[in-house]
Amino acid sequence: MLLGALAFAALHPLAHSATAAAADDDAAGFPSKPVHIVVPVAAGGSADKLTRLIAERLTERWGQSVVVENVAGASGTIGAARVAKSPADGYTLLQQGEGLTLNGILFDRLPYDGQKAFAPVIKAVVNPQILVVNPKTGITDFRGYLARAKAQPQSISLGLPGNGGIAHVAHEMIAQDTGAQVNYIPYSGGGPATLDVLAGHVDATLITLAAVTDHVRAGKLRALAVTTAYRSSALPEVPTMAEAGLPGFAVESWQGYFAPAGTPPAVVAKINRDIQAVIAAPETRAKLEDMGFKVAGGTPADMARTLAAERVRYAKTIQTAGITLR
């Protein structure tokens, strides 16, 4: 029936236009009440900062409150489960990135199907992970970090924004390439991990650049390298890991938004268009770039392709490292 409908629409442009108009009608009046965005990590981290900025701009655009809820725990799966079980109407969204794919590999059992429970809406931003240390460690560059982690295994404590998250997986890629071994200390989000590095309770963290930009600029944290193939315009003096001693290494993190599976495509399309308009606005774009993000955008299908490609890449590293979560 679907193929027949598509063929009919192709042969009858007016019918196709009518179908498109009907789809647009499905999103007419959206939103007519507050929209909730679940951020599945603790407040204060980069995902939280990003979402609060976007929520503020969407509130202005929609004339409806956009409420950010931090639902941390279990590597983001508690918040994701809440959204998966929410009505498929666009009024409850999930902020997530590559963690959605990683959790599908790491957990033997989840309260939702990571590949089927959500409708991709938009990849909002991409960004580097950045390796930072407390200056009191005496580590001054990435080569020195690797040398100490190899000569004195487990002597460096590395705070992770989440067990099994992209920082964990990216560092395992580093470990598998170099033999460097550190003591992983998992946290419920980037905010708590950063606070403990600042306080000297742990030596370092590998974290989304936007979470620590201000601390690096103030000299409170020392930046060693970023994971991407390119330097960040927010901290242009910080080298890439490829430049600093690990040729060919590149990991790009990202943040996006999802709706529960079954949300009407027209509603997904409207949210996509409006978030895209928000992040493309010069003032918002400049603010995001200053924080360390790089505006992405694109269609829901673009994000779906990203998820499929990353699943293959990260599964290999996770299996080699033997990382599992329960």
Short mmCIF file of the C-alpha atoms (twelve columns), coordinates in Angstrom:
data_MODEL
# 
_entry.id   MODEL 
# 
loop_
_atom_site.group_PDB 
_atom_site.id 
_atom_site.type_symbol 
_atom_site.label_atom_id 
_atom_site.label_alt_id 
_atom_site.label_comp_id 
_atom_site.label_asym_id 
_atom_site.label_seq_id 
_atom_site.Cartn_x 
_atom_site.Cartn_y 
_atom_site.Cartn_z 
_atom_site.pdbx_PDB_model_num 
ATOM 1   C CA . MET A 1   0.000  0.000  0.000   1 
ATOM 2   C CA . LEU A 2   2.828  2.403  0.857   1 
ATOM 3   C CA . LEU A 3   4.584  1.747  -2.452  1 
ATOM 4   C CA . GLY A 4   1.309  2.245  -4.269  1 
ATOM 5   C CA . ALA A 5   0.724  5.550  -2.529  1 
ATOM 6   C CA . LEU A 6   4.214  6.738  -3.392  1 
ATOM 7   C CA . ALA A 7   3.760  5.775  -7.029  1 
ATOM 8   C CA . PHE A 8   0.421  7.565  -7.185  1 
ATOM 9   C CA . ALA A 9   1.955  10.698 -5.668  1 
ATOM 10  C CA . ALA A 10  4.807  10.621 -8.175  1 
ATOM 11  C CA . LEU A 11  2.374  10.447 -11.093 1 
ATOM 12  C CA . HIS A 12  -0.019 13.003 -9.660  1 
ATOM 13  C CA . PRO A 13  1.827  16.112 -8.408  1 
ATOM 14  C CA . LEU A 14  -1.351 17.728 -7.128  1 
ATOM 15  C CA . ALA A 15  -2.060 14.711 -4.980  1 
ATOM 16  C CA . HIS A 16  1.503  14.861 -3.682  1 
ATOM 17  C CA . SER A 17  1.062  18.534 -2.781  1 
ATOM 18  C CA . ALA A 18  -2.153 17.736 -0.985  1 
ATOM 19  C CA . THR A 19  -0.383 14.996 0.994   1 
ATOM 20  C CA . ALA A 20  2.406  17.397 1.988   1 
ATOM 21  C CA . ALA A 21  -0.137 20.015 3.025   1 
ATOM 22  C CA . ALA A 22  -1.957 17.454 5.130   1 
ATOM 23  C CA . ALA A 23  1.330  16.537 6.804   1 
ATOM 24  C CA . ASP A 24  1.953  20.190 7.611   1 
ATOM 25  C CA . ASP A 25  -1.520 20.352 9.141   1 
ATOM 26  C CA . ASP A 26  -0.447 17.597 11.558  1 
ATOM 27  C CA . ALA A 27  2.001  20.083 13.114  1 
ATOM 28  C CA . ALA A 28  -0.342 23.077 13.013  1 
ATOM 29  C CA . GLY A 29  -0.545 24.725 16.400  1 
ATOM 30  C CA . PHE A 30  2.465  22.855 17.793  1 
ATOM 31  C CA . PRO A 31  3.384  23.495 20.505  1 
ATOM 32  C CA . SER A 32  0.236  24.490 22.347  1 
ATOM 33  C CA . LYS A 33  1.613  23.673 25.813  1 
ATOM 34  C CA . PRO A 34  5.040  23.443 27.508  1 
ATOM 35  C CA . VAL A 35  7.655  21.177 25.970  1 
ATOM 36  C CA . HIS A 36  10.014 19.196 28.198  1 
ATOM 37  C CA . ILE A 37  13.573 18.293 27.203  1 
ATOM 38  C CA . VAL A 38  15.168 15.548 29.280  1 
ATOM 39  C CA . VAL A 39  18.936 15.867 29.709  1 
ATOM 40  C CA . PRO A 40  20.095 12.472 31.020  1 
ATOM 41  C CA . VAL A 41  23.130 13.793 32.939  1 
ATOM 42  C CA . ALA A 42  23.685 16.049 35.933  1 
ATOM 43  C CA . ALA A 43  23.342 19.805 35.649  1 
ATOM 44  C CA . GLY A 44  26.392 21.909 34.872  1 
ATOM 45  C CA . GLY A 45  27.927 19.907 32.050  1 
ATOM 46  C CA . SER A 46  28.124 20.809 28.369  1 
ATOM 47  C CA . ALA A 47  24.919 18.989 27.385  1 
ATOM 48  C CA . ASP A 48  23.045 20.875 30.086  1 
ATOM 49  C CA . LYS A 49  24.491 24.253 29.036  1 
ATOM 50  C CA . LEU A 50  23.691 23.606 25.377  1 
ATOM 51  C CA . THR A 51  20.127 22.508 26.052  1 
ATOM 52  C CA . ARG A 52  19.348 25.408 28.365  1 
ATOM 53  C CA . LEU A 53  20.482 27.865 25.704  1 
ATOM 54  C CA . ILE A 54  18.402 26.170 23.008  1 
ATOM 55  C CA . ALA A 55  15.417 25.899 25.363  1 
ATOM 56  C CA . GLU A 56  15.588 29.622 26.065  1 
ATOM 57  C CA . ARG A 57  15.583 30.444 22.354  1 
ATOM 58  C CA . LEU A 58  12.793 27.963 21.579  1 
ATOM 59  C CA . THR A 59  10.669 29.473 24.360  1 
ATOM 60  C CA . GLU A 60  11.015 32.850 22.647  1 
ATOM 61  C CA . ARG A 61  10.216 31.364 19.247  1 
ATOM 62  C CA . TRP A 62  7.269  29.212 20.290  1 
ATOM 63  C CA . GLY A 63  5.683  31.379 22.957  1 
ATOM 64  C CA . GLN A 64  5.546  28.262 25.134  1 
ATOM 65  C CA . SER A 65  7.824  27.261 27.996  1 
ATOM 66  C CA . VAL A 66  10.548 24.777 27.138  1 
ATOM 67  C CA . VAL A 67  11.515 23.087 30.390  1 
ATOM 68  C CA . VAL A 68  14.872 21.355 30.875  1 
ATOM 69  C CA . GLU A 69  14.860 18.356 33.214  1 
ATOM 70  C CA . ASN A 70  18.086 16.727 34.392  1 
ATOM 71  C CA . VAL A 71  17.452 13.017 34.900  1 
ATOM 72  C CA . ALA A 72  20.893 11.569 35.613  1 
ATOM 73  C CA . GLY A 73  21.928 8.003  36.319  1 
ATOM 74  C CA . ALA A 74  22.863 4.675  34.759  1 
ATOM 75  C CA . SER A 75  24.927 6.285  31.981  1 
ATOM 76  C CA . GLY A 76  21.953 8.259  30.724  1 
ATOM 77  C CA . THR A 77  19.583 5.326  30.410  1 
ATOM 78  C CA . ILE A 78  17.188 6.472  33.158  1 
ATOM 79  C CA . GLY A 79  16.428 9.711  31.356  1 
ATOM 80  C CA . ALA A 80  16.250 7.953  28.000  1 
ATOM 81  C CA . ALA A 81  13.786 5.405  29.390  1 
ATOM 82  C CA . ARG A 82  11.525 8.200  30.604  1 
ATOM 83  C CA . VAL A 83  11.370 9.711  27.123  1 
ATOM 84  C CA . ALA A 84  10.918 6.322  25.437  1 
ATOM 85  C CA . LYS A 85  7.796  5.769  27.558  1 
ATOM 86  C CA . SER A 86  6.398  9.272  26.995  1 
ATOM 87  C CA . PRO A 87  3.514  10.021 24.601  1 
ATOM 88  C CA . ALA A 88  4.707  10.263 21.003  1 
ATOM 89  C CA . ASP A 89  3.497  13.819 20.476  1 
ATOM 90  C CA . GLY A 90  6.655  15.946 20.483  1 
ATOM 91  C CA . TYR A 91  6.084  17.424 23.935  1 
ATOM 92  C CA . THR A 92  8.820  15.327 25.557  1 
ATOM 93  C CA . LEU A 93  12.233 15.281 23.900  1 
ATOM 94  C CA . LEU A 94  15.546 13.646 24.740  1 
ATOM 95  C CA . GLN A 95  18.927 15.302 24.524  1 
ATOM 96  C CA . GLN A 96  21.463 12.683 23.527  1 
ATOM 97  C CA . GLY A 97  24.502 12.117 21.386  1 
ATOM 98  C CA . GLU A 98  26.664 9.116  20.619  1 
ATOM 99  C CA . GLY A 99  25.730 7.844  24.097  1 
ATOM 100 C CA . LEU A 100 22.522 6.488  22.635  1 
ATOM 101 C CA . THR A 101 24.558 4.186  20.386  1 
ATOM 102 C CA . LEU A 102 27.140 3.374  23.047  1 
ATOM 103 C CA . ASN A 103 24.528 2.288  25.585  1 
ATOM 104 C CA . GLY A 104 22.995 -0.039 23.044  1 
ATOM 105 C CA . ILE A 105 26.370 -1.799 22.806  1 
ATOM 106 C CA . LEU A 106 27.398 -1.617 26.454  1 
ATOM 107 C CA . PHE A 107 24.245 -2.843 28.181  1 
ATOM 108 C CA . ASP A 108 23.081 -6.426 27.901  1 
ATOM 109 C CA . ARG A 109 19.566 -5.303 28.731  1 
ATOM 110 C CA . LEU A 110 17.849 -1.921 28.535  1 
ATOM 111 C CA . PRO A 111 14.277 -0.830 29.336  1 
ATOM 112 C CA . TYR A 112 13.986 0.330  25.710  1 
ATOM 113 C CA . ASP A 113 15.381 -0.533 22.283  1 
ATOM 114 C CA . GLY A 114 17.952 2.134  21.460  1 
ATOM 115 C CA . GLN A 115 17.574 1.539  17.728  1 
ATOM 116 C CA . LYS A 116 13.764 1.614  17.681  1 
ATOM 117 C CA . ALA A 117 12.508 3.619  20.668  1 
ATOM 118 C CA . PHE A 118 13.403 7.089  19.380  1 
ATOM 119 C CA . ALA A 119 12.827 9.239  16.326  1 
ATOM 120 C CA . PRO A 120 15.922 11.292 15.435  1 
ATOM 121 C CA . VAL A 121 15.138 15.012 15.280  1 
ATOM 122 C CA . ILE A 122 18.412 16.866 14.728  1 
ATOM 123 C CA . LYS A 123 22.143 16.741 15.333  1 
ATOM 124 C CA . ALA A 124 22.534 20.195 16.847  1 
ATOM 125 C CA . VAL A 125 26.276 20.509 17.400  1 
ATOM 126 C CA . VAL A 126 29.561 18.659 17.107  1 
ATOM 127 C CA . ASN A 127 32.470 19.248 19.409  1 
ATOM 128 C CA . PRO A 128 35.825 17.915 20.532  1 
ATOM 129 C CA . GLN A 129 36.493 16.050 23.676  1 
ATOM 130 C CA . ILE A 130 39.390 17.761 25.455  1 
ATOM 131 C CA . LEU A 131 41.922 16.285 27.859  1 
ATOM 132 C CA . VAL A 132 42.555 18.633 30.785  1 
ATOM 133 C CA . VAL A 133 44.573 18.261 33.980  1 
ATOM 134 C CA . ASN A 134 44.858 20.081 37.255  1 
ATOM 135 C CA . PRO A 135 48.024 22.216 36.885  1 
ATOM 136 C CA . LYS A 136 49.342 20.832 40.203  1 
ATOM 137 C CA . THR A 137 49.888 17.440 38.539  1 
ATOM 138 C CA . GLY A 138 52.958 18.857 36.827  1 
ATOM 139 C CA . ILE A 139 51.809 17.414 33.487  1 
ATOM 140 C CA . THR A 140 52.352 20.062 30.829  1 
ATOM 141 C CA . ASP A 141 51.531 18.374 27.520  1 
ATOM 142 C CA . PHE A 142 49.942 15.332 25.931  1 
ATOM 143 C CA . ARG A 143 53.235 13.529 25.384  1 
ATOM 144 C CA . GLY A 144 54.043 13.942 29.076  1 
ATOM 145 C CA . TYR A 145 50.613 12.574 29.995  1 
ATOM 146 C CA . LEU A 146 51.137 9.485  27.845  1 
ATOM 147 C CA . ALA A 147 54.664 8.979  29.163  1 
ATOM 148 C CA . ARG A 148 53.512 9.018  32.791  1 
ATOM 149 C CA . ALA A 149 50.504 6.770  32.077  1 
ATOM 150 C CA . LYS A 150 52.822 4.219  30.480  1 
ATOM 151 C CA . ALA A 151 55.712 4.446  32.945  1 
ATOM 152 C CA . GLN A 152 53.443 4.520  36.013  1 
ATOM 153 C CA . PRO A 153 50.243 2.638  35.084  1 
ATOM 154 C CA . GLN A 154 47.127 3.710  37.034  1 
ATOM 155 C CA . SER A 155 49.010 6.634  38.637  1 
ATOM 156 C CA . ILE A 156 46.825 9.214  36.865  1 
ATOM 157 C CA . SER A 157 43.218 9.404  38.047  1 
ATOM 158 C CA . LEU A 158 40.919 10.326 35.171  1 
ATOM 159 C CA . GLY A 159 37.418 11.559 35.981  1 
ATOM 160 C CA . LEU A 160 34.895 10.363 33.423  1 
ATOM 161 C CA . PRO A 161 31.637 12.282 32.753  1 
ATOM 162 C CA . GLY A 162 29.968 8.872  32.588  1 
ATOM 163 C CA . ASN A 163 30.976 5.221  32.708  1 
ATOM 164 C CA . GLY A 164 30.974 3.903  29.142  1 
ATOM 165 C CA . GLY A 165 30.432 7.351  27.626  1 
ATOM 166 C CA . ILE A 166 32.292 8.789  24.648  1 
ATOM 167 C CA . ALA A 167 35.146 10.015 26.868  1 
ATOM 168 C CA . HIS A 168 35.620 6.503  28.242  1 
ATOM 169 C CA . VAL A 169 35.546 4.951  24.782  1 
ATOM 170 C CA . ALA A 170 37.819 7.622  23.286  1 
ATOM 171 C CA . HIS A 171 40.365 7.099  26.063  1 
ATOM 172 C CA . GLU A 172 40.218 3.361  25.491  1 
ATOM 173 C CA . MET A 173 41.103 4.068  21.853  1 
ATOM 174 C CA . ILE A 174 44.111 6.039  23.142  1 
ATOM 175 C CA . ALA A 175 45.037 3.216  25.524  1 
ATOM 176 C CA . GLN A 176 44.792 0.584  22.808  1 
ATOM 177 C CA . ASP A 177 46.973 2.684  20.496  1 
ATOM 178 C CA . THR A 178 49.635 3.656  23.064  1 
ATOM 179 C CA . GLY A 179 49.539 1.313  26.065  1 
ATOM 180 C CA . ALA A 180 48.762 4.212  28.430  1 
ATOM 181 C CA . GLN A 181 46.855 3.067  31.525  1 
ATOM 182 C CA . VAL A 182 44.960 5.374  33.892  1 
ATOM 183 C CA . ASN A 183 42.627 4.944  36.849  1 
ATOM 184 C CA . TYR A 184 39.090 5.681  35.631  1 
ATOM 185 C CA . ILE A 185 36.792 7.460  38.094  1 
ATOM 186 C CA . PRO A 186 33.206 7.632  36.715  1 
ATOM 187 C CA . TYR A 187 30.818 10.493 37.566  1 
ATOM 188 C CA . SER A 188 27.167 11.192 36.842  1 
ATOM 189 C CA . GLY A 189 28.018 13.968 34.395  1 
ATOM 190 C CA . GLY A 190 30.590 16.489 33.240  1 
ATOM 191 C CA . GLY A 191 29.790 19.013 35.962  1 
ATOM 192 C CA . PRO A 192 30.757 16.830 38.951  1 
ATOM 193 C CA . ALA A 193 33.836 15.477 37.149  1 
ATOM 194 C CA . THR A 194 35.063 18.997 36.404  1 
ATOM 195 C CA . LEU A 195 34.543 20.150 39.982  1 
ATOM 196 C CA . ASP A 196 36.698 17.331 41.332  1 
ATOM 197 C CA . VAL A 197 39.518 18.061 38.885  1 
ATOM 198 C CA . LEU A 198 39.379 21.738 39.868  1 
ATOM 199 C CA . ALA A 199 39.540 20.738 43.539  1 
ATOM 200 C CA . GLY A 200 42.432 18.353 42.941  1 
ATOM 201 C CA . HIS A 201 40.509 15.257 44.006  1 
ATOM 202 C CA . VAL A 202 41.279 13.685 40.614  1 
ATOM 203 C CA . ASP A 203 44.098 14.532 38.236  1 
ATOM 204 C CA . ALA A 204 42.396 14.854 34.879  1 
ATOM 205 C CA . THR A 205 39.267 14.530 32.821  1 
ATOM 206 C CA . LEU A 206 38.503 13.879 29.172  1 
ATOM 207 C CA . ILE A 207 35.374 15.900 28.584  1 
ATOM 208 C CA . THR A 208 33.390 17.913 26.078  1 
ATOM 209 C CA . LEU A 209 35.360 21.095 25.408  1 
ATOM 210 C CA . ALA A 210 32.381 23.359 26.073  1 
ATOM 211 C CA . ALA A 211 32.215 22.144 29.673  1 
ATOM 212 C CA . VAL A 212 35.666 23.488 30.595  1 
ATOM 213 C CA . THR A 213 36.389 26.345 28.174  1 
ATOM 214 C CA . ASP A 214 36.122 29.047 30.844  1 
ATOM 215 C CA . HIS A 215 38.281 27.117 33.310  1 
ATOM 216 C CA . VAL A 216 41.032 26.637 30.726  1 
ATOM 217 C CA . ARG A 217 40.953 30.321 29.789  1 
ATOM 218 C CA . ALA A 218 41.224 31.247 33.470  1 
ATOM 219 C CA . GLY A 219 44.222 28.958 33.963  1 
ATOM 220 C CA . LYS A 220 42.403 26.776 36.476  1 
ATOM 221 C CA . LEU A 221 42.765 23.729 34.214  1 
ATOM 222 C CA . ARG A 222 45.558 22.934 31.772  1 
ATOM 223 C CA . ALA A 223 44.420 21.736 28.353  1 
ATOM 224 C CA . LEU A 224 46.624 19.085 26.755  1 
ATOM 225 C CA . ALA A 225 44.873 18.194 23.490  1 
ATOM 226 C CA . VAL A 226 41.526 17.819 21.707  1 
ATOM 227 C CA . THR A 227 40.282 14.594 20.157  1 
ATOM 228 C CA . THR A 228 39.069 15.984 16.841  1 
ATOM 229 C CA . ALA A 229 41.060 16.200 13.619  1 
ATOM 230 C CA . TYR A 230 40.721 19.989 13.824  1 
ATOM 231 C CA . ARG A 231 41.501 22.533 16.535  1 
ATOM 232 C CA . SER A 232 38.636 24.345 18.224  1 
ATOM 233 C CA . SER A 233 38.158 28.028 17.454  1 
ATOM 234 C CA . ALA A 234 37.233 28.464 21.135  1 
ATOM 235 C CA . LEU A 235 40.715 27.337 22.256  1 
ATOM 236 C CA . PRO A 236 42.830 27.556 19.091  1 
ATOM 237 C CA . GLU A 237 46.114 27.202 20.951  1 
ATOM 238 C CA . VAL A 238 45.260 23.659 22.111  1 
ATOM 239 C CA . PRO A 239 46.667 21.045 19.705  1 
ATOM 240 C CA . THR A 240 44.859 18.000 18.396  1 
ATOM 241 C CA . MET A 241 45.944 14.619 19.700  1 
ATOM 242 C CA . ALA A 242 47.142 13.812 16.201  1 
ATOM 243 C CA . GLU A 243 49.417 16.841 16.341  1 
ATOM 244 C CA . ALA A 244 50.516 16.200 19.920  1 
ATOM 245 C CA . GLY A 245 51.742 12.639 19.620  1 
ATOM 246 C CA . LEU A 246 49.026 10.305 18.302  1 
ATOM 247 C CA . PRO A 247 49.028 10.553 14.476  1 
ATOM 248 C CA . GLY A 248 45.725 9.779  12.770  1 
ATOM 249 C CA . PHE A 249 43.641 9.870  15.955  1 
ATOM 250 C CA . ALA A 250 40.240 11.566 15.687  1 
ATOM 251 C CA . VAL A 251 37.000 11.304 17.657  1 
ATOM 252 C CA . GLU A 252 34.206 13.813 17.217  1 
ATOM 253 C CA . SER A 253 31.461 14.027 19.811  1 
ATOM 254 C CA . TRP A 254 28.023 15.491 19.133  1 
ATOM 255 C CA . GLN A 255 24.772 16.442 20.789  1 
ATOM 256 C CA . GLY A 256 21.310 16.133 19.311  1 
ATOM 257 C CA . TYR A 257 17.634 15.728 20.088  1 
ATOM 258 C CA . PHE A 258 15.207 12.835 19.817  1 
ATOM 259 C CA . ALA A 259 11.461 12.305 20.151  1 
ATOM 260 C CA . PRO A 260 9.700  9.081  21.140  1 
ATOM 261 C CA . ALA A 261 9.241  6.694  18.220  1 
ATOM 262 C CA . GLY A 262 5.889  7.207  16.544  1 
ATOM 263 C CA . THR A 263 5.923  10.990 16.887  1 
ATOM 264 C CA . PRO A 264 4.191  12.375 13.752  1 
ATOM 265 C CA . PRO A 265 6.811  13.129 11.054  1 
ATOM 266 C CA . ALA A 266 5.358  16.611 10.590  1 
ATOM 267 C CA . VAL A 267 5.938  17.404 14.268  1 
ATOM 268 C CA . VAL A 268 9.487  16.038 14.066  1 
ATOM 269 C CA . ALA A 269 10.058 18.156 10.955  1 
ATOM 270 C CA . LYS A 270 8.776  21.297 12.678  1 
ATOM 271 C CA . ILE A 271 10.997 20.781 15.726  1 
ATOM 272 C CA . ASN A 272 13.921 20.135 13.391  1 
ATOM 273 C CA . ARG A 273 13.284 23.354 11.451  1 
ATOM 274 C CA . ASP A 274 12.880 25.448 14.576  1 
ATOM 275 C CA . ILE A 275 15.981 24.122 16.343  1 
ATOM 276 C CA . GLN A 276 17.895 24.605 13.113  1 
ATOM 277 C CA . ALA A 277 16.706 28.216 12.919  1 
ATOM 278 C CA . VAL A 278 17.672 28.785 16.560  1 
ATOM 279 C CA . ILE A 279 21.229 27.430 16.287  1 
ATOM 280 C CA . ALA A 280 21.809 29.178 12.949  1 
ATOM 281 C CA . ALA A 281 20.857 32.613 14.327  1 
ATOM 282 C CA . PRO A 282 24.072 34.700 14.398  1 
ATOM 283 C CA . GLU A 283 23.883 35.550 18.101  1 
ATOM 284 C CA . THR A 284 23.222 31.972 19.187  1 
ATOM 285 C CA . ARG A 285 25.796 30.522 16.782  1 
ATOM 286 C CA . ALA A 286 28.444 32.919 18.102  1 
ATOM 287 C CA . LYS A 287 27.628 31.982 21.682  1 
ATOM 288 C CA . LEU A 288 27.782 28.256 20.924  1 
ATOM 289 C CA . GLU A 289 31.091 28.610 19.108  1 
ATOM 290 C CA . ASP A 290 32.535 30.647 21.956  1 
ATOM 291 C CA . MET A 291 31.551 27.828 24.321  1 
ATOM 292 C CA . GLY A 292 33.424 25.360 22.109  1 
ATOM 293 C CA . PHE A 293 30.602 23.857 20.045  1 
ATOM 294 C CA . LYS A 294 30.466 23.741 16.266  1 
ATOM 295 C CA . VAL A 295 26.953 24.142 14.862  1 
ATOM 296 C CA . ALA A 296 25.854 21.116 12.837  1 
ATOM 297 C CA . GLY A 297 22.187 20.909 11.821  1 
ATOM 298 C CA . GLY A 298 20.833 18.694 9.081   1 
ATOM 299 C CA . THR A 299 17.838 16.406 8.703   1 
ATOM 300 C CA . PRO A 300 16.576 13.590 10.915  1 
ATOM 301 C CA . ALA A 301 17.838 11.186 8.242   1 
ATOM 302 C CA . ASP A 302 21.327 12.678 8.516   1 
ATOM 303 C CA . MET A 303 21.396 11.899 12.223  1 
ATOM 304 C CA . ALA A 304 20.131 8.376  11.635  1 
ATOM 305 C CA . ARG A 305 23.073 7.764  9.293   1 
ATOM 306 C CA . THR A 306 25.497 9.057  11.923  1 
ATOM 307 C CA . LEU A 307 24.099 6.597  14.475  1 
ATOM 308 C CA . ALA A 308 24.493 3.661  12.087  1 
ATOM 309 C CA . ALA A 309 28.101 4.514  11.193  1 
ATOM 310 C CA . GLU A 310 29.208 5.073  14.786  1 
ATOM 311 C CA . ARG A 311 27.743 1.819  16.008  1 
ATOM 312 C CA . VAL A 312 30.183 -0.131 13.835  1 
ATOM 313 C CA . ARG A 313 33.224 1.939  14.875  1 
ATOM 314 C CA . TYR A 314 32.662 2.035  18.619  1 
ATOM 315 C CA . ALA A 315 31.582 -1.588 18.975  1 
ATOM 316 C CA . LYS A 316 35.099 -2.738 18.064  1 
ATOM 317 C CA . THR A 317 36.785 -0.604 20.748  1 
ATOM 318 C CA . ILE A 318 34.249 -1.568 23.409  1 
ATOM 319 C CA . GLN A 319 34.607 -5.285 22.692  1 
ATOM 320 C CA . THR A 320 38.401 -5.101 22.730  1 
ATOM 321 C CA . ALA A 321 38.399 -3.241 26.063  1 
ATOM 322 C CA . GLY A 322 35.778 -5.552 27.540  1 
ATOM 323 C CA . ILE A 323 33.637 -2.642 28.739  1 
ATOM 324 C CA . THR A 324 30.167 -3.675 29.888  1 
ATOM 325 C CA . LEU A 325 27.471 -1.969 31.928  1 
ATOM 326 C CA . ARG A 326 24.521 -3.318 33.866  1 
# 
